[in-house]
């Protein structure tokens, strides 16, 4: 059975380029939902629908090659096992 939860990624974003990275992501409709997880370290989290994961990873590869993001990793969706009501 396919999960109803999005894939979950975290990455650090070069502080000076945070707005650029967010704008790049939002220029593609519904590719991912991004959120700053830790403003001090510029750690972002990304919730990515399975239908756009390929495109998201292509964009992330480009942003990494340009030095705008680093330490991209796919993690278990932190909301999937949450007992809190969102």
C-alpha positions in Angstrom: 0.0 0.0 0.0 1.4 3.4 -1.0 2.0 5.9 1.8 -0.2 9.0 1.9 2.7 10.9 3.4 5.2 12.9 1.3 8.8 12.1 1.1 10.8 14.1 3.7 14.1 15.8 3.1 16.3 18.1 5.1 19.1 20.3 3.8 21.2 23.3 4.9 20.9 26.3 2.7 23.6 28.9 2.3 22.3 31.7 4.5 22.7 34.5 2.0 20.8 32.6 -0.7 17.8 31.4 1.4 15.4 33.6 -0.5 16.7 32.5 -3.8 16.4 28.8 -3.0 12.8 29.4 -1.7 11.9 31.4 -4.8 13.3 28.7 -7.1 11.3 26.0 -5.4 8.1 28.0 -5.5 8.5 28.8 -9.1 7.5 25.2 -9.8 3.9 24.6 -8.7 3.5 21.9 -6.1 7.0 20.5 -6.4 7.6 20.6 -2.6 6.5 22.4 0.6 9.6 24.0 2.2 9.9 25.3 5.8 12.8 26.6 7.9 13.4 24.1 10.6 16.3 25.9 12.3 17.0 29.6 11.4 20.3 29.6 13.2 21.8 26.9 11.0 19.6 27.6 7.9 18.3 24.0 8.1 15.3 23.6 5.9 12.8 20.7 5.6 11.0 19.7 2.4 7.8 17.7 2.1 7.8 16.3 -1.4 4.9 14.5 -3.1 5.9 11.2 -4.7 4.7 12.5 -8.1 7.3 15.4 -8.0 10.2 13.7 -6.2 12.1 13.2 -9.5 11.9 16.9 -10.4 12.7 18.0 -6.8 15.9 15.9 -6.8 16.9 17.3 -10.2 16.5 20.9 -8.8 18.3 19.9 -5.6 21.2 18.4 -7.6 21.5 21.7 -9.5 21.3 23.8 -6.3 24.0 21.6 -4.7 26.3 21.9 -7.7 26.0 25.7 -7.4 26.8 25.6 -3.7 23.5 27.0 -2.6 22.5 23.9 -0.5 24.4 21.2 1.2 23.9 18.1 3.2 20.7 17.1 1.5 19.3 13.9 3.1 16.1 11.9 2.8 14.7 11.0 6.3 11.6 9.3 7.6 8.7 11.8 7.5 8.6 13.3 11.0 4.8 13.6 10.8 4.2 10.0 9.8 4.7 8.7 13.4 3.6 11.8 15.2 0.9 11.4 17.8 0.1 15.1 17.6 -2.9 16.3 15.6 -1.7 18.7 12.9 
